[in-house]
Amino acid sequence: MPDMLVRLYDLPDPTLYYLRAEEAGASVHRAQPWNHSAVRKFVEEHFSSRWADEAELAFVRQPISMFIAMTGQEIIGFAAYEVTTRDYFGPTGVREDWRGRGIGASLLFRCLAALWEMGYAYAIIGGVGEALQFYEKLCGAFSIPGSEQGIYKPR
């Protein structure tokens, strides 16, 4: 699973993805302190406790370094940044039955915009696995040579 690099200064216009997510019935916004427990439960239930541990760190940052997608009061997706390490995007995930509706893209672009506003010119997407083509297509991300083990390799 390689890491990928994104040129934040050269991102496409994300408006289409924001609109697609809204039309699908998803509200995407920055997580708030009162979302903490629900987000952790969502990530553990739909992804893994390891991801939940990483994502939880977003709530100790100010502003909170996570965006969530909701339908009504139900969380259907999340994306964190600057939790695993500085300038990293992820972990991120959308509930399986909500995929393909622009929600993951909307979450991605909101996080990348936040990293740009923090002063970064590039962002790292860690350990992309099967999502490689998703990131290549959406934001022009490209694989970082030699990054297959990334920061997760045993030390």
N, C-alpha and C positions, 0 to 999 in steps of 0.2 A: 504494500500500500504506500505509494509515494505521497510526499507532500506536494502541494502546488503553490505557485506564486501568482498573485493578481496585481496588475498595475492599477492602482486606485485612481490615478490621474487620467485614465483612459477607459472608464466604465461606460457601457451603453446606458441610454435613458431607461430607467426602470419603471416608468409610468404604466406601461402596458401590463406588467406583472402585478403592480399594486391594484390596478383596476380589475384584473382577472380574479385576484383573491377576494376583493370586495364583492364582485358579482357572484362568486361562489358562496357568499355568506360568511366570509371570515373577516374579522376585525384584527388588524395587526398593529400592535403598539408596544412600547417599552414596558417591560415587566415592572410591577410596583411591589413594595415590601409585602403587602397582603396577598400576593400571588405565590410567595415562597413555598409554602407547604404543598399547595396544589401542583406547582411545577415539579417539585421533587417527586411527588407521587406519580404524576404523569410520565416523567422520564423513566422512573423505575419500572412502571407497569408496561410501557410500550417499547422501551429500549434496554437499558441495563442499569444496575446500581453503580457501576463504574462511571457511566455517563452522568448519572444523577450526582455523584460526588463532584465531578468536574463542574457541572452546570451550577451547582449550589454556590460556587465561589462568585458567580456573577452578582449575587445579592449582598456581598460585602463591599462592592464598588459603588462609587457615587459619581455620576449616575449609574444605576444598575446596568451592567453590561450584557443585557439580554433583551430580546424582543420575543413576544409570544403571539400566537394566532389563536383567536377564540371564536366560537360561534355561541352566542348567548353567554352563558357563564361557564361554558365547557372549553378547556384547553385542547387544541387540536394540533398544535405545533410550537416549536421553540427554536431559538438560535442564540447562542452565546458567543461572546468574543472576549479576548484578553482574560481568559480564565485558566487555560492550560499553561500558557506562557504569554509573554508580551507579543502583541501584533498577530496573534493567532485567531482565526475564525473557527468556531466549533467548540463543543459539540452542537449538532443541530439535527432535528428530526421532525417529520410530519406524520401524524397518525395514518396508517396504511390506507384506510378508506377515504382519506382526504387528499391523497397524492394526485398529481397531474392537473391541479387546478390553479397553479400559480402561487400557492402559499409558500412553498419552500423557496421559490425565487424571491418573493416579497420579503421574507425573513432575511435571506442572504443579502439582498441589496441594502436593506436598512442597517444591517451590521457593517457592511463594507463602507457605507456612507459615514457611519459613526467613527470608524477607524480613520477615514480620510479627515474628518473634522478634528480628530485628535492630533493630526499632523503627520500621519504616516503616508508615504508615497506608494508603498507596497503592502500587501497582506499575505499571510501564509495560511493556507487551508491544510490542516494536518491530516495525514492518513486517510485519503479520500476513498480508497477501495473501489467499489462498484460505481461510485458517483463521478468518476473522472470525466466522462463525456458530458455530464450535466454541467460541471463547472467550466469545462472548455467552451461549451456552447453559450452559456449564459453570460459569463464575465471574462472570457478570454484567458482563463487561468491556464498555466502550463506546468508540467511536471518539473520538479527540481531534481536534477540528476544526483544519484547516490543517496536519496532521502527515503528509501523504502522502509528502513527501520525507524527513522525519525527520532523524536525525543522519547519514544516508548521502548526503545531497545534496552534490554537488561544491562545494568552497569555493575 
